[in-house]
Amino acid sequence: ECCREGARAMGLRLWPARDQIMSTCVTAIALPDGLDDLAVRSHIRERYGVMLSGGHGAGALMRIGHMGAMARSLFPVAGLIALGRGLADLGVDVRLGDGVERALAILSEGGAG
C-alpha cells in the first residue's frame, strides 16, 4: 500500500489500472511517454546504486518489489526515492516529496510495503 500510494502521490500512473488486479508482491509503475525502461533502470542503478526491475515484456514499466524482507521498513520508500530522483534527472516532473510523505504516513499507520 505504501509503495502504490507513494507512487500515485508523486503523480505517477500504476499498472494495471485497477487495484483489484494488482500484484501484492510488486508495484508496477508506467513510465511517462518517451522513456525507455532500460535507460531509466541503468541511470538509477549507476547514479543511485538501486536496482529496479523492468516490465518483462509488458511495456515501459518500472517495478518495485516488496516481498519478504524487501517489504519491511524503508525498502519500499528507498525504491520510490530512487525512481523519483531518476525520473526527475531525466526531465520528468515528479512530486517526490509528496510521494515520500504519503508512503511514510502509511508506514507510520502500520500499512504494508
C-alpha positions in Angstrom: 0.0 0.0 0.0 2.7 2.5 0.9 4.5 1.9 -2.4 1.4 2.3 -4.5 0.1 5.3 -2.7 3.6 6.9 -2.7 3.9 6.5 -6.5 0.4 7.9 -7.0 1.2 10.9 -4.8 4.3 11.5 -7.0 2.0 11.9 -9.9 2.9 8.5 -11.5 0.5 6.1 -13.0 0.3 2.5 -11.8 -0.1 -0.6 -14.0 -2.5 -2.3 -14.2 -5.2 0.4 -13.9 -7.4 -1.3 -11.3 -6.2 -2.0 -7.7 -8.2 -5.3 -7.6 -5.9 -6.9 -10.1 -2.5 -5.5 -8.9 0.1 -7.8 -7.6 0.7 -7.8 -3.8 4.4 -8.5 -4.2 5.4 -5.8 -6.7 4.3 -2.3 -7.6 4.4 -1.7 -11.4 4.7 1.9 -12.5 4.1 3.1 -16.1 6.9 5.3 -17.4 5.9 8.6 -19.0 5.8 8.5 -22.8 9.2 8.7 -24.5 11.2 7.0 -21.7 12.8 3.6 -22.2 12.8 1.4 -19.2 16.3 0.0 -19.8 17.7 3.6 -19.9 15.8 4.6 -16.8 16.9 1.5 -14.9 20.5 1.9 -16.0 20.5 5.6 -14.9 19.1 4.8 -11.5 21.5 1.9 -10.9 24.5 3.9 -11.9 23.6 7.2 -10.2 21.9 5.9 -7.0 23.0 2.3 -6.7 19.4 1.0 -6.6 18.3 -1.9 -8.9 14.7 -1.7 -10.1 13.1 -4.2 -12.4 11.6 -3.5 -15.9 8.3 -4.6 -17.3 9.4 -8.1 -18.6 7.7 -7.6 -21.9 4.7 -5.6 -20.6 5.9 -2.3 -21.9 7.7 0.7 -20.4 7.3 -0.2 -16.8 9.4 0.0 -13.7 8.7 -2.5 -10.9 9.5 -2.0 -7.2 9.5 -5.3 -5.4 8.2 -5.7 -1.9 8.2 -9.3 -0.9 9.8 -10.8 2.3 12.5 -8.6 3.8 12.1 -6.0 1.0 8.5 -5.2 2.2 9.8 -4.1 5.6 11.0 -0.9 7.0 12.1 1.7 4.5 12.9 -0.5 1.5 9.8 0.4 -0.5 10.4 4.1 0.2 14.0 3.8 -0.9 12.8 2.3 -4.2 10.3 5.2 -4.6 13.0 7.8 -3.9 15.4 6.3 -6.4 12.7 6.1 -9.1 11.5 9.6 -8.4 15.0 11.1 -8.4 16.0 9.2 -11.5 12.9 10.4 -13.4 13.5 14.0 -12.2 17.1 13.7 -13.5 15.6 12.7 -16.9 13.3 15.8 -17.0 10.1 14.3 -15.7 8.0 16.5 -13.4 7.7 14.3 -10.3 6.3 15.3 -6.9 8.9 13.3 -5.0 8.3 14.9 -1.6 4.6 14.2 -1.8 5.3 10.6 -2.6 7.7 10.1 0.2 5.4 11.8 2.7 2.5 9.7 1.7 4.5 6.4 1.8 5.9 7.3 5.2 2.5 8.3 6.5 1.1 4.8 5.5 4.1 3.1 7.1 3.6 5.0 10.3 0.0 3.9 10.4 1.1 0.3 10.1 0.4 -0.1 6.3 2.1 -2.7 4.2 5.0 -2.0 1.9 
